[in-house]
Amino acid sequence: MGWLKEFGRRPGVQRTIGRALAGYLRLVHRTNRIVVEPADPYPPFDANWPVIVAMWHGQHFMLPYLRRPTDRIASLVSRSRDGEFNAIALEELGIHAIRGSGARGRDPRAKGGAAALRAMLKALSNDESIVLTADVPKIARRCGEGIVTLARLSGRPIVPVAVTASRRLSFDSWDKASIGLPFGRCAIVVGDFVSVDRDADAVALEAVRRTVESGLDDVHRRAFALVGRDDPGRGLAELSRSPAAGRAA
């Protein structure tokens, strides 16, 4: 199947996949009954703009539904092959893609992490809000330090957000990713804004990290309750936050 992988790496193929994904997400958006909680979530965004929107891996496909047409937003997208067509889809949906990933090790340069951090800081300084996953690859539902560091360096608040659908296609991936299907119900839940002091010490940063983690758990629990479905990634939190997982990270 090597030929298939090579075929999928071709720029023209990736552009086609990315545009098709964007078109599909528009279809799902148009055909789902959407409930937002709180009913008008945008005044806090406007008062704190630009902001850092946090989400869990696996629930990221439908985050563009929260964006208003005039909102300037950038999103961190991995440098992987899958990330390429995801980036194209985001650009089609009006979201600026920043390429890079968080690293599991101590070297922030891994996977373009340092360059991505500089790009996100520049975007925030240019009045673009940032959307990114709070957990790093292979450690699902455990908030990493990267998003907290971005908030400390930029002075911008973090807001946990969850978007899910009653009818969805779920994948057997490490993050239990899912994407909505047409003609169902969709829930968008926005949590409380979390600020980080620029001079926060290690203890304060850990407290913020836990607050963001708890906030993301809360909005996901509420979003799935609103559509009457179980969260397929619910058990990942306990697994990722076990002592053994902490040592592995």
BASEKOL-552574 format. One record per residue (C-alpha): residue number from 0; residue in one letter; x, y, z. Coordinates in Angstrom, 3 decimals. Each point is the difference from the previous one (the first is absolute). Layout:
- num,residu,px,py,pz
- NUM,A,X,Y,Z $
...
//
This chain:
- num,residu,px,py,pz
- 0,M,0.000,0.000,0.000 $
- 1,G,3.049,2.248,-0.222 $
- 2,W,-1.207,1.419,-3.311 $
- 3,L,-3.200,1.147,1.684 $
- 4,K,1.929,1.898,2.676 $
- 5,E,2.154,1.644,-2.643 $
- 6,F,-3.105,0.917,-1.990 $
- 7,G,-1.507,1.586,3.099 $
- 8,R,3.088,2.187,0.465 $
- 9,R,-0.440,1.697,-3.364 $
- 10,P,-0.867,3.708,0.433 $
- 11,G,-2.908,-0.191,-2.432 $
- 12,V,-1.505,-2.966,1.839 $
- 13,Q,0.417,1.717,3.372 $
- 14,R,-1.637,3.164,-1.309 $
- 15,T,-2.938,-2.032,-1.291 $
- 16,I,-0.394,-1.811,3.334 $
- 17,G,0.280,3.250,1.963 $
- 18,R,-2.606,1.783,-2.089 $
- 19,A,-2.321,-2.994,0.153 $
- 20,L,0.337,-0.082,3.804 $
- 21,A,-0.840,3.699,0.209 $
- 22,G,-3.041,-0.508,-2.228 $
- 23,Y,-1.137,-2.922,2.110 $
- 24,L,0.310,2.004,3.226 $
- 25,R,-2.112,2.764,-1.529 $
- 26,L,-2.652,-2.604,-0.860 $
- 27,V,-0.018,-1.354,3.556 $
- 28,H,-0.255,3.545,1.358 $
- 29,R,-2.968,0.847,-2.233 $
- 30,T,-1.930,-3.210,0.710 $
- 31,N,0.430,-0.262,3.790 $
- 32,R,-2.154,1.676,2.634 $
- 33,I,2.564,1.918,2.034 $
- 34,V,-0.313,0.957,3.669 $
- 35,V,2.578,2.323,1.550 $
- 36,E,0.686,0.296,3.717 $
- 37,P,-0.044,2.679,1.214 $
- 38,A,-2.577,1.203,-2.505 $
- 39,D,2.087,3.058,-0.919 $
- 40,P,3.647,-0.943,0.620 $
- 41,Y,1.581,2.833,-1.973 $
- 42,P,0.030,3.042,2.376 $
- 43,P,2.799,-1.530,2.137 $
- 44,F,1.959,-0.766,-3.187 $
- 45,D,-0.377,3.605,-1.173 $
- 46,A,1.015,1.359,3.420 $
- 47,N,3.146,-2.153,0.130 $
- 48,W,0.962,-0.221,-3.699 $
- 49,P,2.348,-1.478,-1.104 $
- 50,V,-0.386,-3.203,2.000 $
- 51,I,1.422,-3.524,0.086 $
- 52,V,-2.725,-2.561,-0.709 $
- 53,A,0.820,-3.378,1.564 $
- 54,M,-1.406,-3.346,-1.098 $
- 55,W,0.797,-3.689,0.404 $
- 56,H,1.516,-2.054,-2.794 $
- 57,G,-2.617,-1.963,-1.881 $
- 58,Q,-2.687,2.650,0.301 $
- 59,H,1.649,2.592,-2.213 $
- 60,F,-1.685,-0.524,-3.349 $
- 61,M,-3.069,2.097,0.794 $
- 62,L,1.617,2.873,1.911 $
- 63,P,-0.415,2.288,-3.069 $
- 64,Y,-3.737,0.053,0.796 $
- 65,L,0.715,2.404,2.867 $
- 66,R,1.645,2.553,-2.309 $
- 67,R,-1.959,3.023,-1.179 $
- 68,P,0.688,1.163,-3.580 $
- 69,T,1.934,3.072,1.170 $
- 70,D,2.103,-1.790,2.631 $
- 71,R,3.732,-0.178,-0.746 $
- 72,I,1.159,-3.397,1.248 $
- 73,A,3.104,-2.135,-0.413 $
- 74,S,0.339,-3.669,0.916 $
- 75,L,3.001,-2.181,0.782 $
- 76,V,0.135,-2.981,-2.385 $
- 77,S,2.545,-2.798,0.076 $
- 78,R,2.653,-0.381,-2.694 $
- 79,S,-1.130,-3.544,-0.731 $
- 80,R,-1.459,-1.166,-3.316 $
- 81,D,-3.491,0.053,1.513 $
- 82,G,0.725,3.471,1.302 $
- 83,E,0.520,1.234,-3.554 $
- 84,F,-3.554,-0.570,-1.173 $
- 85,N,-1.330,1.124,3.406 $
- 86,A,1.867,3.282,-0.521 $
- 87,I,-1.496,0.379,-3.479 $
- 88,A,-3.486,-0.638,1.390 $
- 89,L,0.495,2.646,2.690 $
- 90,E,1.192,2.560,-2.528 $
- 91,E,-3.112,-0.753,-2.084 $
- 92,L,-2.080,0.725,3.119 $
- 93,G,1.719,3.334,0.622 $
- 94,I,2.470,-1.113,2.676 $
- 95,H,3.735,0.684,-0.302 $
- 96,A,1.995,-3.223,0.494 $
- 97,I,3.256,0.087,2.005 $
- 98,R,2.035,-3.159,-0.524 $
- 99,G,1.668,-1.697,2.959 $
- 100,S,-0.695,-2.302,2.952 $
- 101,G,0.532,-0.238,3.696 $
- 102,A,2.852,-2.277,1.082 $
- 103,R,-0.135,-2.739,2.595 $
- 104,G,3.634,0.490,0.937 $
- 105,R,1.807,2.958,1.490 $
- 106,D,1.296,1.496,-3.241 $
- 107,P,-2.621,2.484,-1.221 $
- 108,R,1.577,0.024,-3.452 $
- 109,A,-1.283,-3.528,-0.665 $
- 110,K,-2.617,-0.148,-2.754 $
- 111,G,0.368,3.743,-0.604 $
- 112,G,-1.192,0.906,3.489 $
- 113,A,2.198,3.069,0.521 $
- 114,A,-0.776,1.446,-3.428 $
- 115,A,-3.710,-0.676,0.534 $
- 116,L,0.131,1.759,3.381 $
- 117,R,1.561,3.085,-1.594 $
- 118,A,-2.598,-0.077,-2.785 $
- 119,M,-2.874,-0.231,2.499 $
- 120,L,1.394,2.881,2.066 $
- 121,K,0.260,2.079,-3.177 $
- 122,A,-3.575,-0.882,-0.975 $
- 123,L,-1.306,1.018,3.424 $
- 124,S,1.929,3.281,-0.185 $
- 125,N,-1.688,0.589,-3.377 $
- 126,D,-3.471,-0.400,1.551 $
- 127,E,-0.551,-3.578,-1.185 $
- 128,S,-1.431,-2.430,2.527 $
- 129,I,1.635,-3.432,0.177 $
- 130,V,-1.674,-3.420,0.027 $
- 131,L,2.073,-2.982,1.129 $
- 132,T,-0.243,-3.315,1.762 $
- 133,A,1.013,0.103,3.649 $
- 134,D,1.156,-3.627,0.061 $
- 135,V,3.047,-1.167,-1.940 $
- 136,P,0.063,-2.987,-2.383 $
- 137,K,-0.385,-3.447,1.599 $
- 138,I,-0.863,1.467,3.436 $
- 139,A,-3.699,0.676,-0.445 $
- 140,R,-2.050,2.088,2.411 $
- 141,R,2.974,1.149,2.078 $
- 142,C,0.671,3.713,-0.354 $
- 143,G,3.609,0.659,-0.905 $
- 144,E,2.144,2.953,0.995 $
- 145,G,0.137,1.495,-3.506 $
- 146,I,-3.361,1.767,0.016 $
- 147,V,0.679,1.419,3.471 $
- 148,T,3.407,1.251,-1.134 $
- 149,L,-1.617,1.688,-3.008 $
- 150,A,-2.500,1.737,2.291 $
- 151,R,2.738,1.155,2.386 $
- 152,L,2.231,1.391,-2.746 $
- 153,S,-2.824,1.676,-1.904 $
- 154,G,-2.088,1.220,2.919 $
- 155,R,-3.128,-1.337,-1.705 $
- 156,P,-2.620,-2.146,1.786 $
- 157,I,-0.845,-3.630,-0.750 $
- 158,V,-3.610,-1.079,-0.600 $
- 159,P,-0.998,-3.696,-0.082 $
- 160,V,-2.406,-0.919,-2.812 $
- 161,A,-1.712,-3.233,-1.084 $
- 162,V,-1.979,-0.698,-3.177 $
- 163,T,-1.698,-3.332,-0.619 $
- 164,A,-2.880,-1.552,-1.916 $
- 165,S,-2.663,-2.589,0.736 $
- 166,R,0.726,-1.759,-3.299 $
- 167,R,3.686,-0.463,-0.610 $
- 168,L,2.620,-2.241,-1.463 $
- 169,S,2.504,-1.180,2.614 $
- 170,F,3.518,-1.244,-0.714 $
- 171,D,1.974,-2.656,1.846 $
- 172,S,2.895,2.390,0.600 $
- 173,W,2.059,0.825,3.097 $
- 174,D,-2.160,3.092,0.599 $
- 175,K,-3.359,-1.610,-0.942 $
- 176,A,-0.500,2.672,-2.644 $
- 177,S,-3.441,0.547,-1.465 $
- 178,I,-1.624,2.122,-2.686 $
- 179,G,-3.643,0.964,-0.198 $
- 180,L,-2.486,-1.403,-2.492 $
- 181,P,-2.812,1.951,-1.690 $
- 182,F,-3.577,0.292,1.298 $
- 183,G,0.596,-0.226,3.737 $
- 184,R,0.458,2.259,3.004 $
- 185,C,3.174,1.939,0.747 $
- 186,A,1.080,1.538,3.320 $
- 187,I,2.570,2.754,0.479 $
- 188,V,0.961,0.616,3.639 $
- 189,V,2.297,2.829,1.094 $
- 190,G,1.617,-0.074,3.431 $
- 191,D,1.413,2.637,2.334 $
- 192,F,2.966,2.119,-1.051 $
- 193,V,3.270,-0.806,1.801 $
- 194,S,2.736,2.611,0.349 $
- 195,V,3.703,-0.510,0.673 $
- 196,D,2.258,2.547,1.696 $
- 197,R,3.155,0.825,-1.947 $
- 198,D,2.101,-0.523,3.144 $
- 199,A,-1.738,-3.236,1.059 $
- 200,D,2.347,-2.504,1.636 $
- 201,A,-0.006,-3.773,-0.511 $
- 202,V,-2.631,-0.569,2.694 $
- 203,A,-2.348,2.599,-1.480 $
- 204,L,0.481,-1.357,-3.529 $
- 205,E,-0.853,-3.514,1.166 $
- 206,A,-3.166,1.333,1.633 $
- 207,V,-0.994,1.677,-3.291 $
- 208,R,0.784,-3.174,-1.939 $
- 209,R,-2.333,-1.979,2.255 $
- 210,T,-2.697,2.673,-0.273 $
- 211,V,0.107,-0.142,-3.807 $
- 212,E,-0.066,-3.805,0.117 $
- 213,S,-3.023,0.015,2.294 $
- 214,G,-1.721,2.629,-2.132 $
- 215,L,0.446,-2.086,-3.134 $
- 216,D,-1.377,-3.071,1.751 $
- 217,D,-3.026,2.032,1.124 $
- 218,V,-0.870,1.447,-3.425 $
- 219,H,0.378,-3.393,-1.686 $
- 220,R,-2.187,-1.670,2.612 $
- 221,R,-2.674,2.663,-0.487 $
- 222,A,0.200,-0.055,-3.819 $
- 223,F,-0.508,-3.752,-0.184 $
- 224,A,-2.856,0.247,2.515 $
- 225,L,-1.729,2.605,-2.181 $
- 226,V,0.011,-2.341,-3.015 $
- 227,G,-0.923,-3.031,2.120 $
- 228,R,3.123,-2.020,-0.770 $
- 229,D,2.935,-1.516,1.885 $
- 230,D,3.434,1.527,-0.415 $
- 231,P,2.137,-2.668,-1.753 $
- 232,G,3.149,1.514,1.495 $
- 233,R,-1.218,0.118,3.579 $
- 234,G,2.197,-2.877,1.161 $
- 235,L,3.096,1.542,-1.575 $
- 236,A,0.248,2.587,2.774 $
- 237,E,0.535,-2.553,2.759 $
- 238,L,2.488,-1.916,-2.144 $
- 239,S,2.046,3.085,-0.939 $
- 240,R,0.050,1.402,3.535 $
- 241,S,1.165,-3.180,1.684 $
- 242,P,3.455,0.063,1.693 $
- 243,A,1.356,-2.362,-2.674 $
- 244,A,-1.106,2.363,-2.775 $
- 245,G,1.627,2.898,1.781 $
- 246,R,3.326,-1.840,0.155 $
- 247,A,-0.246,-0.950,-3.689 $
- 248,A,-0.579,3.613,-1.027 $
//
